[in-house]
Amino acid sequence: MTIKVEAAVVDSSVLICIAKGEPAANSFLNEMGKVGKLYLSAVTLAEVILSTMSLQVEGAVGAMEQLVAALKIETVDFGGGDIAGYKDAALKHHLKARPPGPLNLGDVFSFQLAVKMDLPLFFQGNDFLKTPVKNAMSILGYEMTEKNLGVPALRNASLGQ
Amino acid sequence: MSEVMTIKQMPAELKKYWAEEAKKHDRSMNKEVLRVLEEERARREAAKSPAKDMDSIMAAARRLQSFAVVDQRPIEAVLYDDEGMPK
């Protein structure tokens, strides 16, 4: 049976992974290309723009915007009505929470949007693995553990089959 | 901003069904109904928009990757301090 994800939220870590051409880039592109609807917090897009400006040479920001357009990712505004959800997420999962959680300021925006929309999140790295957010790549059959640093690997491939 | 919506003339049997579904998923009935509405919206929007073009996606990714990476640090290290706050 083919497992499908109809809609999902995208975190900045995935877009930066693709920009850098990291090993998981093509897996993310292939899987996100099949998802009906993708969403990105407007704050996360701002974070992606700043990161691209810093990590890559001039001109990359426009190319990043073209990738977001090609993937048909819809940017979702963050407004006053979202503060309660953000606060709740930050108090539980931000590094400044007591006890400290795994997420930084930007991560909490992705987390809050995924929880608000009740959708899985495309992400890379260990941080979100330590939260209850639904993992889109895991749903699609990829293994992501703290041991492999949250880099998705196809479950069958990881078993050497 | 959130709004209040009242559903009139809801068949008792339908209400009972969604109350049971909500209980099954450990959600309030309100949250369960919102989730169903969001799912349906996503499905309808997906059906409306033309299918994604994998060739365009891969071409956009290749173009982005053609811009040299001048800083290999992870994004967290570029934007945030050790306590997850902006640098």
gemmi code that builds the backbone of each chain (N, CA, C; Angstrom):
import gemmi

chains = {
    "A": [
        ("MET", (0.837, -1.192, 0.000), (0.000, 0.000, 0.000), (0.879, 1.252, 0.000)),
        ("THR", (0.566, 2.196, -0.879), (1.344, 3.427, -0.920), (0.811, 4.398, 0.131)),
        ("ILE", (1.705, 4.877, 0.965), (1.295, 5.847, 1.986), (1.440, 7.237, 1.390)),
        ("LYS", (0.394, 8.035, 1.556), (0.435, 9.390, 1.006), (0.257, 10.412, 2.124)),
        ("VAL", (0.916, 11.521, 1.963), (0.679, 12.657, 2.854), (-0.021, 13.699, 1.999)),
        ("GLU", (-1.251, 14.053, 2.362), (-2.042, 14.981, 1.541), (-1.567, 16.420, 1.693)),
        ("ALA", (-1.167, 16.779, 2.904), (-0.741, 18.157, 3.174), (0.256, 18.144, 4.325)),
        ("ALA", (1.164, 19.103, 4.305), (2.193, 19.139, 5.357), (2.756, 20.552, 5.480)),
        ("VAL", (3.434, 20.787, 6.593), (4.138, 22.045, 6.832), (5.628, 21.790, 6.591)),
        ("VAL", (6.332, 22.812, 6.115), (7.761, 22.671, 5.804), (8.570, 23.543, 6.768)),
        ("ASP", (9.639, 22.966, 7.316), (10.535, 23.745, 8.186), (11.731, 24.246, 7.372)),
        ("SER", (12.346, 25.315, 7.854), (13.499, 25.911, 7.170), (14.639, 24.915, 6.972)),
        ("SER", (14.803, 23.975, 7.903), (15.925, 23.027, 7.821), (15.904, 22.250, 6.505)),
        ("VAL", (14.712, 21.977, 5.987), (14.595, 21.213, 4.745), (15.035, 22.064, 3.542)),
        ("LEU", (14.597, 23.303, 3.512), (14.941, 24.168, 2.373), (16.445, 24.465, 2.356)),
        ("ILE", (17.037, 24.597, 3.545), (18.483, 24.848, 3.607), (19.253, 23.577, 3.236)),
        ("CYS", (18.722, 22.431, 3.626), (19.337, 21.143, 3.244), (19.380, 21.016, 1.724)),
        ("ILE", (18.294, 21.417, 1.072), (18.235, 21.354, -0.396), (19.213, 22.368, -0.993)),
        ("ALA", (19.227, 23.585, -0.444), (20.118, 24.634, -0.972), (21.571, 24.188, -0.933)),
        ("LYS", (21.935, 23.493, 0.134), (23.326, 23.057, 0.292), (23.617, 21.754, -0.457)),
        ("GLY", (22.587, 21.152, -1.026), (22.788, 19.895, -1.754), (23.222, 18.770, -0.835)),
        ("GLU", (22.680, 18.762, 0.385), (23.045, 17.716, 1.355), (22.480, 16.361, 0.906)),
        ("PRO", (22.989, 15.255, 1.504), (22.573, 13.914, 1.048), (21.061, 13.688, 0.994)),
        ("ALA", (20.314, 14.294, 1.911), (18.867, 14.039, 1.946), (18.073, 14.955, 1.004)),
        ("ALA", (18.754, 15.851, 0.296), (18.048, 16.850, -0.522), (17.081, 16.208, -1.519)),
        ("ASN", (17.547, 15.216, -2.270), (16.681, 14.624, -3.290), (15.496, 13.866, -2.688)),
        ("SER", (15.708, 13.254, -1.530), (14.589, 12.559, -0.865), (13.502, 13.569, -0.500)),
        ("PHE", (13.913, 14.695, 0.052), (12.934, 15.727, 0.402), (12.220, 16.235, -0.851)),
        ("LEU", (12.987, 16.507, -1.912), (12.375, 17.045, -3.140), (11.363, 16.060, -3.714)),
        ("ASN", (11.750, 14.781, -3.778), (10.844, 13.765, -4.336), (9.573, 13.633, -3.513)),
        ("GLU", (9.719, 13.613, -2.208), (8.543, 13.417, -1.356), (7.663, 14.671, -1.319)),
        ("MET", (8.286, 15.835, -1.215), (7.471, 17.062, -1.154), (6.783, 17.309, -2.494)),
        ("GLY", (7.400, 16.847, -3.553), (6.796, 16.990, -4.877), (5.504, 16.209, -5.019)),
        ("LYS", (5.325, 15.190, -4.179), (4.124, 14.354, -4.269), (3.013, 14.818, -3.324)),
        ("VAL", (3.353, 15.686, -2.392), (2.356, 16.123, -1.395), (1.422, 17.170, -2.011)),
        ("GLY", (0.137, 16.990, -1.789), (-0.857, 17.872, -2.398), (-0.668, 19.330, -2.040)),
        ("LYS", (-0.502, 19.605, -0.761), (-0.449, 21.002, -0.322), (0.638, 21.172, 0.732)),
        ("LEU", (1.508, 22.137, 0.501), (2.590, 22.412, 1.448), (2.432, 23.827, 2.000)),
        ("TYR", (2.694, 23.977, 3.284), (2.571, 25.279, 3.945), (3.883, 25.643, 4.640)),
        ("LEU", (4.118, 26.944, 4.717), (5.337, 27.456, 5.341), (4.946, 28.705, 6.118)),
        ("SER", (5.361, 28.791, 7.364), (5.069, 30.006, 8.134), (5.809, 31.188, 7.492)),
        ("ALA", (5.155, 32.337, 7.451), (5.805, 33.535, 6.887), (7.090, 33.841, 7.648)),
        ("VAL", (7.094, 33.557, 8.943), (8.299, 33.804, 9.748), (9.409, 32.838, 9.334)),
        ("THR", (9.037, 31.613, 9.040), (10.028, 30.628, 8.595), (10.617, 31.049, 7.249)),
        ("LEU", (9.778, 31.604, 6.386), (10.301, 32.074, 5.091), (11.316, 33.203, 5.311)),
        ("ALA", (11.013, 34.094, 6.263), (11.967, 35.168, 6.578), (13.282, 34.564, 7.076)),
        ("GLU", (13.174, 33.523, 7.883), (14.367, 32.845, 8.413), (15.170, 32.206, 7.268)),
        ("VAL", (14.461, 31.620, 6.320), (15.108, 30.987, 5.166), (15.838, 32.034, 4.316)),
        ("ILE", (15.203, 33.183, 4.131), (15.826, 34.257, 3.341), (17.123, 34.725, 4.022)),
        ("LEU", (17.049, 34.953, 5.331), (18.242, 35.391, 6.072), (19.349, 34.338, 5.998)),
        ("SER", (18.965, 33.076, 6.138), (19.960, 31.997, 6.096), (20.601, 31.912, 4.725)),
        ("THR", (19.782, 32.010, 3.684), (20.314, 31.909, 2.321), (21.262, 33.072, 2.039)),
        ("MET", (20.890, 34.272, 2.505), (21.767, 35.443, 2.337), (23.125, 35.204, 2.970)),
        ("SER", (23.096, 34.508, 4.106), (24.325, 34.315, 4.871), (25.154, 33.139, 4.359)),
        ("LEU", (24.459, 32.067, 3.953), (25.173, 30.832, 3.615), (25.655, 30.771, 2.177)),
        ("GLN", (24.962, 31.468, 1.264), (25.302, 31.337, -0.152), (25.642, 32.696, -0.763)),
        ("VAL", (26.244, 32.641, -1.952), (26.640, 33.878, -2.620), (25.404, 34.624, -3.135)),
        ("GLU", (25.623, 35.872, -3.503), (24.538, 36.743, -3.954), (23.735, 36.108, -5.100)),
        ("GLY", (22.441, 36.290, -5.077), (21.576, 35.738, -6.128), (20.833, 34.506, -5.670)),
        ("ALA", (21.314, 33.886, -4.582), (20.692, 32.634, -4.130), (19.278, 32.859, -3.568)),
        ("VAL", (19.034, 34.046, -3.017), (17.714, 34.297, -2.423), (16.608, 34.182, -3.486)),
        ("GLY", (16.858, 34.761, -4.657), (15.884, 34.667, -5.750), (15.667, 33.216, -6.164)),
        ("ALA", (16.755, 32.448, -6.193), (16.653, 31.028, -6.563), (15.875, 30.253, -5.503)),
        ("MET", (16.044, 30.642, -4.244), (15.284, 29.987, -3.168), (13.788, 30.285, -3.338)),
        ("GLU", (13.474, 31.530, -3.672), (12.060, 31.885, -3.872), (11.464, 31.100, -5.046)),
        ("GLN", (12.289, 30.857, -6.072), (11.806, 30.069, -7.218), (11.545, 28.619, -6.807)),
        ("LEU", (12.391, 28.097, -5.928), (12.166, 26.723, -5.452), (10.858, 26.641, -4.656)),
        ("VAL", (10.639, 27.631, -3.790), (9.398, 27.659, -2.995), (8.187, 27.717, -3.939)),
        ("ALA", (8.310, 28.496, -5.012), (7.211, 28.609, -5.990), (7.028, 27.288, -6.741)),
        ("ALA", (8.133, 26.649, -7.143), (8.038, 25.383, -7.904), (7.387, 24.289, -7.050)),
        ("LEU", (7.679, 24.317, -5.752), (7.079, 23.317, -4.850), (5.644, 23.694, -4.478)),
        ("LYS", (5.198, 24.863, -4.940), (3.848, 25.382, -4.662), (3.591, 25.434, -3.157)),
        ("ILE", (4.569, 25.966, -2.442), (4.421, 26.092, -0.982), (3.664, 27.385, -0.687)),
        ("GLU", (2.597, 27.257, 0.083), (1.804, 28.438, 0.461), (2.337, 29.034, 1.760)),
        ("THR", (2.613, 30.321, 1.736), (3.090, 31.004, 2.943), (1.891, 31.379, 3.817)),
        ("VAL", (1.982, 31.032, 5.098), (0.875, 31.295, 6.027), (1.287, 32.414, 6.978)),
        ("ASP", (0.454, 33.442, 7.073), (0.750, 34.583, 7.947), (0.743, 34.168, 9.416)),
        ("PHE", (1.548, 34.875, 10.207), (1.516, 34.706, 11.666), (0.920, 35.982, 12.239)),
        ("GLY", (-0.165, 35.864, 12.981), (-0.831, 37.061, 13.506), (-1.111, 36.956, 14.990)),
        ("GLY", (-1.823, 37.968, 15.486), (-2.131, 38.017, 16.916), (-2.848, 36.777, 17.416)),
        ("GLY", (-3.680, 36.193, 16.563), (-4.419, 34.996, 16.961), (-3.540, 33.778, 17.139)),
        ("ASP", (-2.281, 33.888, 16.685), (-1.368, 32.736, 16.782), (-0.485, 32.790, 18.025)),
        ("ILE", (-0.546, 33.920, 18.744), (0.356, 34.093, 19.891), (0.130, 33.020, 20.964)),
        ("ALA", (-1.139, 32.712, 21.250), (-1.415, 31.726, 22.308), (-0.775, 30.381, 21.959)),
        ("GLY", (-0.889, 29.964, 20.698), (-0.306, 28.696, 20.265), (1.211, 28.738, 20.330)),
        ("TYR", (1.782, 29.905, 19.943), (3.239, 30.048, 19.979), (3.724, 29.974, 21.430)),
        ("LYS", (3.007, 30.686, 22.308), (3.401, 30.708, 23.727), (3.361, 29.288, 24.302)),
        ("ASP", (2.298, 28.580, 24.004), (2.153, 27.219, 24.516), (3.319, 26.339, 24.036)),
        ("ALA", (3.644, 26.471, 22.737), (4.746, 25.674, 22.176), (6.080, 26.080, 22.793)),
        ("ALA", (6.293, 27.381, 22.948), (7.572, 27.866, 23.490), (7.758, 27.416, 24.943)),
        ("LEU", (6.682, 27.507, 25.719), (6.792, 27.123, 27.135), (7.130, 25.642, 27.305)),
        ("LYS", (6.742, 24.847, 26.312), (7.017, 23.408, 26.413), (8.316, 23.007, 25.713)),
        ("HIS", (8.632, 23.651, 24.577), (9.683, 23.090, 23.720), (10.854, 24.019, 23.371)),
        ("HIS", (10.814, 25.294, 23.785), (11.938, 26.186, 23.459), (13.114, 25.921, 24.404)),
        ("LEU", (14.300, 26.235, 23.917), (15.511, 26.034, 24.734), (15.460, 26.805, 26.049)),
        ("LYS", (14.667, 27.871, 26.094), (14.572, 28.648, 27.334), (13.455, 28.148, 28.259)),
        ("ALA", (12.742, 27.108, 27.830), (11.692, 26.549, 28.693), (12.349, 25.895, 29.914)),
        ("ARG", (11.544, 25.640, 30.933), (12.072, 24.965, 32.132), (11.312, 23.665, 32.332)),
        ("PRO", (11.906, 22.488, 32.136), (13.283, 22.286, 31.700), (13.445, 22.669, 30.236)),
        ("PRO", (14.686, 22.926, 29.796), (14.885, 23.385, 28.410), (14.418, 22.368, 27.376)),
        ("GLY", (13.755, 22.858, 26.343), (13.342, 22.004, 25.237), (14.405, 22.034, 24.148)),
        ("PRO", (14.111, 21.449, 22.980), (15.118, 21.373, 21.913), (15.028, 22.485, 20.863)),
        ("LEU", (13.951, 23.282, 20.875), (13.700, 24.174, 19.731), (14.220, 25.592, 19.939)),
        ("ASN", (14.684, 26.212, 18.832), (15.056, 27.632, 18.885), (13.850, 28.484, 18.468)),
        ("LEU", (14.054, 29.790, 18.493), (12.949, 30.718, 18.205), (12.260, 30.410, 16.873)),
        ("GLY", (13.052, 30.161, 15.835), (12.475, 29.897, 14.513), (11.751, 28.569, 14.449)),
        ("ASP", (12.334, 27.543, 15.077), (11.702, 26.214, 15.072), (10.282, 26.279, 15.639)),
        ("VAL", (10.107, 27.106, 16.661), (8.796, 27.142, 17.339), (7.699, 27.625, 16.377)),
        ("PHE", (8.052, 28.475, 15.408), (7.042, 28.918, 14.428), (6.578, 27.735, 13.562)),
        ("SER", (7.520, 26.894, 13.134), (7.134, 25.718, 12.338), (6.292, 24.769, 13.178)),
        ("PHE", (6.732, 24.554, 14.410), (6.002, 23.664, 15.317), (4.581, 24.171, 15.525)),
        ("GLN", (4.467, 25.470, 15.824), (3.151, 26.067, 16.101), (2.216, 25.918, 14.896)),
        ("LEU", (2.745, 26.138, 13.685), (1.890, 26.033, 12.494), (1.443, 24.582, 12.258)),
        ("ALA", (2.380, 23.638, 12.434), (2.029, 22.223, 12.234), (0.958, 21.789, 13.236)),
        ("VAL", (1.087, 22.238, 14.469), (0.101, 21.875, 15.497), (-1.237, 22.553, 15.193)),
        ("LYS", (-1.176, 23.828, 14.843), (-2.412, 24.574, 14.551), (-3.190, 23.924, 13.400)),
        ("MET", (-2.457, 23.501, 12.349), (-3.135, 22.922, 11.186), (-3.321, 21.413, 11.325)),
        ("ASP", (-2.783, 20.858, 12.397), (-2.823, 19.413, 12.631), (-2.263, 18.658, 11.422)),
        ("LEU", (-1.068, 19.082, 10.995), (-0.426, 18.472, 9.827), (0.970, 17.989, 10.205)),
        ("PRO", (1.488, 17.002, 9.475), (2.875, 16.594, 9.724), (3.853, 17.661, 9.239)),
        ("LEU", (5.076, 17.580, 9.740), (6.104, 18.575, 9.423), (7.266, 17.913, 8.688)),
        ("PHE", (7.690, 18.539, 7.578), (8.942, 18.130, 6.931), (10.072, 18.870, 7.637)),
        ("PHE", (11.008, 18.137, 8.198), (12.152, 18.759, 8.872), (13.358, 17.846, 8.772)),
        ("GLN", (14.524, 18.409, 9.080), (15.730, 17.597, 9.195), (16.422, 17.967, 10.504)),
        ("GLY", (17.033, 17.013, 11.132), (17.765, 17.279, 12.369), (17.097, 16.652, 13.570)),
        ("ASN", (17.835, 16.679, 14.678), (17.383, 16.011, 15.904), (16.309, 16.757, 16.678)),
        ("ASP", (16.294, 18.082, 16.531), (15.497, 18.888, 17.457), (14.013, 18.524, 17.478)),
        ("PHE", (13.397, 18.452, 16.286), (11.954, 18.155, 16.259), (11.652, 16.712, 16.662)),
        ("LEU", (12.663, 15.840, 16.564), (12.442, 14.445, 16.970), (12.107, 14.351, 18.458)),
        ("LYS", (12.535, 15.358, 19.208), (12.303, 15.343, 20.658), (10.975, 16.005, 21.026)),
        ("THR", (10.151, 16.317, 20.034), (8.848, 16.931, 20.283), (7.751, 15.996, 19.744)),
        ("PRO", (6.493, 16.258, 20.108), (5.423, 15.374, 19.619), (4.943, 15.697, 18.200)),
        ("VAL", (5.612, 16.600, 17.478), (5.142, 16.956, 16.141), (5.174, 15.718, 15.224)),
        ("LYS", (4.204, 15.613, 14.324), (4.166, 14.465, 13.412), (5.241, 14.640, 12.342)),
        ("ASN", (6.008, 13.596, 12.103), (7.153, 13.651, 11.203), (6.733, 13.160, 9.805)),
        ("ALA", (6.681, 14.065, 8.822), (6.195, 13.698, 7.484), (7.058, 12.605, 6.851)),
        ("MET", (8.377, 12.714, 6.951), (9.251, 11.721, 6.318), (9.109, 10.357, 6.991)),
        ("SER", (8.881, 10.364, 8.274), (8.691, 9.107, 8.991), (7.389, 8.439, 8.521)),
        ("ILE", (6.352, 9.231, 8.347), (5.069, 8.699, 7.845), (5.279, 8.081, 6.463)),
        ("LEU", (6.177, 8.698, 5.663), (6.402, 8.242, 4.286), (7.416, 7.095, 4.199)),
        ("GLY", (7.820, 6.564, 5.338), (8.658, 5.363, 5.328), (10.145, 5.599, 5.512)),
        ("TYR", (10.522, 6.767, 5.989), (11.939, 7.050, 6.232), (12.240, 6.916, 7.719)),
        ("GLU", (13.460, 6.470, 7.978), (13.900, 6.385, 9.364), (14.632, 7.664, 9.723)),
        ("MET", (14.231, 8.266, 10.822), (14.920, 9.461, 11.315), (15.092, 9.287, 12.808)),
        ("THR", (16.312, 9.135, 13.231), (16.576, 8.935, 14.653), (17.669, 9.896, 15.097)),
        ("GLU", (17.799, 10.014, 16.406), (18.879, 10.871, 16.932), (20.232, 10.288, 16.539)),
        ("LYS", (20.270, 8.943, 16.391), (21.526, 8.273, 16.031), (21.988, 8.704, 14.633)),
        ("ASN", (21.016, 8.816, 13.681), (21.440, 9.260, 12.335), (21.274, 10.781, 12.171)),
        ("LEU", (21.249, 11.476, 13.302), (21.212, 12.949, 13.351), (19.981, 13.545, 12.672)),
        ("GLY", (18.925, 12.747, 12.630), (17.685, 13.247, 12.048), (17.757, 13.433, 10.546)),
        ("VAL", (18.676, 12.694, 9.892), (18.763, 12.745, 8.422), (17.947, 11.568, 7.891)),
        ("PRO", (16.918, 11.822, 7.070), (16.049, 10.720, 6.651), (16.751, 9.692, 5.763)),
        ("ALA", (16.510, 8.407, 6.079), (17.030, 7.322, 5.263), (15.882, 6.342, 5.056)),
        ("LEU", (15.701, 5.854, 3.841), (14.614, 4.913, 3.596), (14.760, 3.703, 4.504)),
        ("ARG", (13.658, 3.278, 5.130), (13.756, 2.179, 6.110), (14.372, 0.940, 5.495)),
        ("ASN", (13.954, 0.551, 4.296), (14.501, -0.658, 3.660), (15.988, -0.508, 3.413)),
        ("ALA", (16.386, 0.689, 2.934), (17.790, 0.931, 2.630), (18.617, 0.822, 3.907)),
        ("SER", (18.046, 1.321, 5.012), (18.806, 1.308, 6.263), (19.003, -0.120, 6.774)),
        ("LEU", (18.133, -1.036, 6.297), (18.280, -2.432, 6.703), (19.156, -3.208, 5.717)),
        ("GLY", (19.648, -2.493, 4.722), (20.531, -3.111, 3.740), (19.807, -3.984, 2.748)),
        ("GLN", (18.504, -3.736, 2.536), (17.748, -4.561, 1.580), (17.711, -3.910, 0.211)),
    ],
    "B": [
        ("MET", (-7.096, 35.339, 13.903), (-8.357, 35.622, 14.590), (-9.305, 34.445, 14.433)),
        ("SER", (-9.982, 34.074, 15.495), (-10.905, 32.942, 15.382), (-12.347, 33.431, 15.495)),
        ("GLU", (-13.235, 32.663, 14.935), (-14.664, 33.004, 14.899), (-15.467, 31.876, 15.543)),
        ("VAL", (-16.704, 32.198, 15.910), (-17.603, 31.174, 16.460), (-18.586, 30.768, 15.370)),
        ("MET", (-18.818, 29.472, 15.210), (-19.793, 29.022, 14.211), (-20.739, 28.015, 14.874)),
        ("THR", (-22.017, 28.219, 14.682), (-23.009, 27.289, 15.231), (-23.565, 26.452, 14.084)),
        ("ILE", (-23.701, 25.173, 14.301), (-24.268, 24.316, 13.252), (-25.718, 24.004, 13.622)),
        ("LYS", (-26.625, 24.414, 12.736), (-28.044, 24.170, 12.995), (-28.492, 22.862, 12.344)),
        ("GLN", (-29.537, 22.313, 12.869), (-30.191, 21.107, 12.316), (-29.205, 19.967, 12.075)),
        ("MET", (-28.293, 19.785, 13.006), (-27.345, 18.679, 12.873), (-28.031, 17.392, 13.309)),
        ("PRO", (-28.066, 16.381, 12.446), (-28.712, 15.125, 12.844), (-28.035, 14.563, 14.100)),
        ("ALA", (-28.857, 14.093, 15.037), (-28.328, 13.574, 16.309), (-27.322, 12.453, 16.067)),
        ("GLU", (-27.635, 11.631, 15.067), (-26.780, 10.479, 14.777), (-25.379, 10.947, 14.315)),
        ("LEU", (-25.364, 12.029, 13.510), (-24.091, 12.567, 13.015), (-23.282, 13.179, 14.165)),
        ("LYS", (-23.994, 13.860, 15.042), (-23.337, 14.472, 16.194), (-22.716, 13.380, 17.079)),
        ("LYS", (-23.477, 12.296, 17.260), (-22.992, 11.187, 18.090), (-21.736, 10.569, 17.453)),
        ("TYR", (-21.773, 10.421, 16.108), (-20.623, 9.840, 15.409), (-19.360, 10.667, 15.661)),
        ("TRP", (-19.471, 12.001, 15.493), (-18.283, 12.846, 15.644), (-17.848, 12.963, 17.098)),
        ("ALA", (-18.805, 12.850, 18.005), (-18.433, 12.848, 19.429), (-17.596, 11.606, 19.732)),
        ("GLU", (-17.987, 10.482, 19.152), (-17.231, 9.236, 19.373), (-15.850, 9.311, 18.710)),
        ("GLU", (-15.797, 9.886, 17.501), (-14.510, 10.047, 16.810), (-13.566, 10.931, 17.624)),
        ("ALA", (-14.125, 12.015, 18.168), (-13.320, 12.942, 18.972), (-12.752, 12.220, 20.185)),
        ("LYS", (-13.591, 11.416, 20.824), (-13.160, 10.673, 22.016), (-12.049, 9.681, 21.648)),
        ("LYS", (-12.241, 9.035, 20.510), (-11.266, 8.051, 20.039), (-9.889, 8.683, 19.858)),
        ("HIS", (-9.868, 9.924, 19.350), (-8.600, 10.615, 19.073), (-8.163, 11.521, 20.220)),
        ("ASP", (-8.866, 11.398, 21.352), (-8.511, 12.198, 22.533), (-8.500, 13.698, 22.231)),
        ("ARG", (-9.528, 14.129, 21.498), (-9.657, 15.558, 21.198), (-11.046, 16.021, 21.650)),
        ("SER", (-11.202, 17.330, 21.781), (-12.546, 17.847, 22.016), (-13.304, 17.716, 20.693)),
        ("MET", (-14.635, 17.760, 20.759), (-15.416, 17.651, 19.526), (-15.117, 18.860, 18.629)),
        ("ASN", (-14.930, 20.001, 19.257), (-14.608, 21.211, 18.498), (-13.318, 21.020, 17.693)),
        ("LYS", (-12.286, 20.484, 18.361), (-10.993, 20.270, 17.680), (-11.133, 19.231, 16.567)),
        ("GLU", (-11.931, 18.208, 16.826), (-12.111, 17.154, 15.830), (-12.778, 17.711, 14.564)),
        ("VAL", (-13.807, 18.533, 14.776), (-14.520, 19.111, 13.629), (-13.595, 20.074, 12.868)),
        ("LEU", (-12.811, 20.862, 13.603), (-11.869, 21.778, 12.944), (-10.854, 20.997, 12.107)),
        ("ARG", (-10.381, 19.873, 12.671), (-9.408, 19.045, 11.958), (-10.008, 18.506, 10.650)),
        ("VAL", (-11.245, 18.054, 10.729), (-11.911, 17.509, 9.531), (-12.079, 18.613, 8.484)),
        ("LEU", (-12.456, 19.801, 8.943), (-12.642, 20.918, 7.997), (-11.307, 21.307, 7.347)),
        ("GLU", (-10.223, 21.330, 8.148), (-8.902, 21.664, 7.598), (-8.463, 20.610, 6.579)),
        ("GLU", (-8.691, 19.353, 6.906), (-8.310, 18.250, 5.999), (-9.057, 18.369, 4.673)),
        ("GLU", (-10.342, 18.671, 4.786), (-11.162, 18.775, 3.590), (-10.720, 19.973, 2.746)),
        ("ARG", (-10.389, 21.069, 3.449), (-9.906, 22.244, 2.711), (-8.617, 21.895, 1.958)),
        ("ALA", (-7.691, 21.215, 2.655), (-6.420, 20.842, 2.025), (-6.674, 19.951, 0.802)),
        ("ARG", (-7.623, 19.014, 0.964), (-7.919, 18.096, -0.140), (-8.490, 18.852, -1.335)),
        ("ARG", (-9.420, 19.777, -1.052), (-10.040, 20.547, -2.151), (-9.032, 21.472, -2.821)),
        ("GLU", (-8.181, 22.104, -2.000), (-7.167, 23.005, -2.569), (-6.192, 22.218, -3.443)),
        ("ALA", (-5.811, 21.035, -2.942), (-4.868, 20.202, -3.695), (-5.477, 19.788, -5.035)),
        ("ALA", (-6.768, 19.488, -5.007), (-7.453, 19.067, -6.236), (-7.543, 20.225, -7.230)),
        ("LYS", (-7.656, 21.450, -6.673), (-7.792, 22.643, -7.528), (-6.484, 22.995, -8.228)),
        ("SER", (-5.389, 22.912, -7.453), (-4.111, 23.355, -8.032), (-3.545, 22.287, -8.956)),
        ("PRO", (-2.941, 22.702, -10.053), (-2.398, 21.722, -10.979), (-1.289, 20.907, -10.315)),
        ("ALA", (-1.103, 19.700, -10.795), (-0.095, 18.825, -10.201), (1.278, 19.490, -10.266)),
        ("LYS", (2.084, 19.177, -9.284), (3.421, 19.762, -9.286), (4.243, 19.121, -10.390)),
        ("ASP", (5.109, 19.929, -10.958), (5.938, 19.469, -12.066), (7.317, 19.128, -11.504)),
        ("MET", (7.628, 17.839, -11.435), (8.897, 17.410, -10.826), (10.102, 17.966, -11.585)),
        ("ASP", (9.964, 18.094, -12.903), (11.102, 18.641, -13.677), (11.394, 20.083, -13.247)),
        ("SER", (10.312, 20.874, -13.051), (10.503, 22.265, -12.617), (11.089, 22.325, -11.209)),
        ("ILE", (10.619, 21.418, -10.355), (11.127, 21.394, -8.978), (12.623, 21.077, -8.981)),
        ("MET", (12.998, 20.047, -9.744), (14.414, 19.643, -9.776), (15.271, 20.730, -10.427)),
        ("ALA", (14.725, 21.385, -11.452), (15.481, 22.458, -12.112), (15.697, 23.629, -11.154)),
        ("ALA", (14.652, 23.953, -10.375), (14.780, 25.054, -9.400), (15.788, 24.682, -8.319)),
        ("ALA", (15.774, 23.426, -7.903), (16.727, 22.981, -6.871), (18.154, 23.036, -7.404)),
        ("ARG", (18.339, 22.573, -8.645), (19.698, 22.593, -9.234), (20.200, 24.027, -9.357)),
        ("ARG", (19.306, 24.938, -9.742), (19.718, 26.343, -9.888), (20.153, 26.885, -8.521)),
        ("LEU", (19.348, 26.598, -7.492), (19.685, 27.078, -6.145), (21.038, 26.512, -5.702)),
        ("GLN", (21.245, 25.230, -5.996), (22.493, 24.573, -5.571), (23.707, 25.066, -6.364)),
        ("SER", (23.446, 25.754, -7.487), (24.580, 26.249, -8.293), (25.218, 27.486, -7.652)),
        ("PHE", (24.525, 28.093, -6.665), (25.114, 29.237, -5.960), (26.023, 28.696, -4.854)),
        ("ALA", (27.280, 29.081, -4.920), (28.266, 28.511, -3.999), (27.875, 28.741, -2.540)),
        ("VAL", (28.142, 27.715, -1.726), (27.927, 27.827, -0.281), (29.208, 28.401, 0.325)),
        ("VAL", (29.075, 29.553, 0.963), (30.267, 30.229, 1.502), (30.388, 30.044, 3.014)),
        ("ASP", (29.371, 29.463, 3.616), (29.386, 29.253, 5.063), (28.770, 27.885, 5.330)),
        ("GLN", (29.553, 26.945, 5.825), (29.073, 25.560, 5.997), (28.398, 25.331, 7.340)),
        ("ARG", (28.319, 26.368, 8.175), (27.699, 26.167, 9.490), (26.210, 25.812, 9.345)),
        ("PRO", (25.681, 25.046, 10.285), (24.235, 24.801, 10.239), (23.481, 26.107, 10.501)),
        ("ILE", (22.268, 26.172, 10.021), (21.437, 27.371, 10.129), (21.316, 27.859, 11.586)),
        ("GLU", (21.243, 26.905, 12.531), (21.113, 27.287, 13.947), (22.304, 28.136, 14.380)),
        ("ALA", (23.479, 27.721, 13.924), (24.705, 28.414, 14.348), (24.817, 29.793, 13.706)),
        ("VAL", (24.171, 29.959, 12.557), (24.242, 31.250, 11.856), (23.307, 32.267, 12.512)),
        ("LEU", (22.096, 31.820, 12.844), (21.071, 32.772, 13.295), (20.854, 32.835, 14.800)),
        ("TYR", (21.173, 31.739, 15.522), (20.783, 31.676, 16.940), (21.963, 31.391, 17.864)),
        ("ASP", (21.805, 31.828, 19.126), (22.829, 31.496, 20.118), (22.499, 30.145, 20.763)),
        ("ASP", (23.260, 29.771, 21.760), (23.090, 28.454, 22.387), (21.764, 28.304, 23.123)),
        ("GLU", (21.100, 29.424, 23.362), (19.810, 29.357, 24.064), (18.635, 29.547, 23.108)),
        ("GLY", (18.915, 29.406, 21.802), (17.838, 29.474, 20.818), (17.308, 30.859, 20.542)),
        ("MET", (18.083, 31.879, 20.942), (17.659, 33.262, 20.712), (18.474, 33.866, 19.566)),
        ("PRO", (17.898, 34.883, 18.866), (18.628, 35.472, 17.725), (19.969, 36.047, 18.159)),
        ("LYS", (20.981, 35.883, 17.295), (22.311, 36.420, 17.617), (22.325, 37.919, 17.451)),
    ],
}
model = gemmi.Model(1)
for chain_id, residues in chains.items():
    chain = gemmi.Chain(chain_id)
    for i, (resn, *xyz) in enumerate(residues, 1):
        res = gemmi.Residue()
        res.name, res.seqid = resn, gemmi.SeqId(i, " ")
        for name, pos in zip(("N", "CA", "C"), xyz):
            atom = gemmi.Atom()
            atom.name, atom.element = name, gemmi.Element(name[0])
            atom.pos, atom.b_iso = gemmi.Position(*pos), 0.0
            res.add_atom(atom)
        chain.add_residue(res)
    model.add_chain(chain)
structure = gemmi.Structure()
structure.add_model(model)
structure.setup_entities()
